[in-house]
Amino acid sequence: MNKKELENALIFPQGEKNPYGAYFTGQSYLEGMIADKDLPFGVGNVTFEPGCRNHWHIHKDGYQVLLVTAGEGWYQEEGKEAQLLHAGDTIVTHAGVKHWHGATKDSWFSHVAITAGEAVWLEEVSDEQYENL
């Protein structure tokens, strides 16, 4: 999916450059959707440029639900094969599960992330790991 196709497909705003960019390889964008301190979770739309992915991470004392809305991306849990994701796919990551997610090499990718608990950022997904998908 190219940038123009993404713009036509997005149902939520792309957002600004991701303030958590230090934990990503490549450029991502974040649109905060729900950040109510009275709720035990946050909701944001995350958009990845082609080749962008976040670092390995876990969710401590929480979880993450991904609702894929546009493009093609990857999701991988440690020790498992990577899953190719398309619009309409959903992922549930439970507390303490080491994982990463991001765009394919040649497609923009967007998902809504519903996240509870604290993200603990770990090492980068190496170029070798990513290129071998």
C-alpha positions, 0 to 999 in steps of 0.5 A: 500500500502506498501513501495515497492508498493509505490516506484513502483507507485510513478511518482514523487520523494518522497523527503526528510523528510518534513521541515513542520513536526511540523504540521504533526502527523507521518512522511511525505516527501516533494519534491518541484517541482515548487517554482518560486517566479514569480508564485502565487502558489507552487507545491510539492509532499507530501508522508505520511507514514501509519498513518501520517496526517497533522494538521487541517489548512486553506489556507488564501488568496489562495487555495489548489488542491490535485492530488492523485498519490499513495496509500490510504488517507483521506481528511476531511473538518470541519463539513463533513465526511472524504473522502477516497482517491485513486490514480486519485482522486482530491480535491479542497480546497478553501480559509478559509476552515478548513481541513486536509489530510493524509494516512490511518492507513495501507497504504502509500499515496502520492499526488501532492499539488498545493498551493496558499496563506498562510497555517495557521496551527491549532490543531492536528487531534486527535488520537480519530478522526483519529481512528474513521474513 
